[in-house]
Amino acid sequence: MVLVFLADGFEEIEALTVVDVLRRAELEVVTVGIGDKLIRGAHGILVGADTDDGRIPTKDLQAVVLPGGMPGTLHLEKADAVQRMIEFALVNGALIAAICAAPSILGHKGLLENRRAVCFPGFEEELCGALLCDQPVVTDLPFVTSKGAGTAMAFALELVSQLVSPDMAAKLCASMQCR
């Protein structure tokens, strides 16, 4: 199961592209609203989460996904449930994926020190000791990081590659007419 966290002000493309692509790969994806099940994105799109942060399933956790966006990233970082699930994922061998400004959450926890990572331009100092890269998506297990909304499809496909297989990611890429 993959948990995708949504907090008011999340970047819609970064969250919903991941949900869509992972579900196409037949992965179980659960969206988790911080504070409520009805969450408003950074561009005013109202999204109904599958559950709220008071009822987070953990059985068979494969990954935790943190979309960026502002102030969504700030709300995610302040949420005890997100902090607990990052720790749970680390202890249980799950992937931790963050895009745009959200890798800063991992940086502030000291998790990216001496690890390859990327983020939205301007947040590099928040990655606290990361080995910064100039790629759209970077995997340094157990972490997958990505630059922003324009890299959301590549980010989602990398998650499929890691969670299912590179072949499944390639098939989805072709079927969705990605370059």
N, C-alpha and C positions, 0 to 999 in steps of 0.2 A: 504494500500500500504506500502511496505517495501523498504527503500532506502539503497542500499549497495554502499558505497563510495570506489572508486578505485583511488589511487595515484601512480605515478611511484615508483616502489620498493615495491608494496604490495605483501603479501604472497598469492600466487595463490590458494593453497589448502583452506586457511581460507576464502577467498572470494567466490570462485566458488563452493565449497561444500555447502555453505549457500545458494547461488542462486539456485543451483540444487535442494536441499532438499525442500526449501520453495516453489519453483514452482511445485514440485511433490505434495505438500500439497494444490495446487491450490490457492496460495497466489499471489497477484500481486507484482512482484519484479521489481524495476527499478535500474539499475546500473548507478552510476553517476561518470564520469571521472573528476578528478581535473585538470583543465587547458586545457583539450582536451577530445575527445571521444575515442582516441586510446591511451591505457595505457600499459606500459611494466611492468610486474611483476618482483619480486626479482630474479627469475630464468630465465628471458629472454623471458617469454611467453607474446606475444602481445595480448591484449584483447580489443575488441571494446565495449565500454560502450553504454548503451541505450541513454544516454544524457550527457551533460557536466554540470559543476557547474554554468553555466550562465542560465540554464533552468531547475531548480529543481522543480518537481511537489510536491505539499504539500497536495492535496486533499485526505482526508481519510487516513492520515498518521498513520500507526500502529507501525512502528519501524524504527530506524536508526541503521545501522550496520557498525562498523568500524573494518575492517580487520587489522591485524598487518603486520609485515615484516619491513625490513629496507632497504632503508630509507623511505618506504611508510608511516610509522607511523608519522615520522617527517613532511612529506609533508601534511598529513591530518591535523595535529595539527596547521600548519601555514595557512591553508586555511580558509579564512573568511566564505565561504559557509558552511564548516563543523561546525565551531563554531556557526554560526547562526542556523543551523539545530538541533544541540544539544539543544540549548535554545528553539527552536520551539517545539521540542519533549517534553521537560520538561513541558512547558506551556500547551501543548495539550494532555498530558497523554499517550504519546507513549512510547514504550520500547526503551531503549538505550543499544545496545549490542556491546561489544568490546572484542577482542581476542588477545592473544599474548602480544605484546608491546603496543597495542592500549588502554588498560585500563589506561595507563599513561596519556592519553589525559584527561580522566575524573578526574584522580587524581590531575592533575595540575589545574583543574578548582575548586577543593575542593568538588567535587560531591560525592566522595566515603568515606568521613570522617564518621566514625562510621557505615559504611556499610560493609557487608561481600563481599569480592572480591578476585579474583585471577588474575595472569598475568604470562607471561613468566619469568622463574627464572632469577633473576638479576635486575628486574624492580620493585621489591617490594617497595623500598623507594620512587618511583615515584607515588605510590598510595596515598600518603599524608593523613595518618590517617585512612586508611581502616583497617577493621578487616580481616587480611589475613587468608585464608583458604588453605587446602591442598586437594582440590578436582579438578577434571578436569574442571568442569563447576559450577558456583555459581550464583544463582538468589537471588537478594535482590531488589525487585521491586522499581523503574522501570528499574533497571540495571541487565544485564546478562553479566557476564565476564567469560573468559575461558583462559586456559594456552597456547595453541599454535596449530601448524599444526596437531599434533597427536590427538588433542581433537576436531577438526573441526566438525566431524560427530556428536558427543555428543552435541556440541554447537548448531548446526543446528537443531537437534531434540528437544532440550530444547526450542528453539525459536518456533518451530511448536507446542510444548506442550502449551506454553504461548499464542500464537497467534490464534491457532485453538482449539486444545484439546489434552489432554494426550493420548486419544484413537487414534487419527490420528498419533501422534508421534510413538506410539507402532506399528500401522499398517505399517507405512513407515519403521520402524526399521526392522520388520520381512520381509517385501517384498524386502529389500535391503540386507538381510542376515547379518545384524549387530549383534554383540553379545549383 
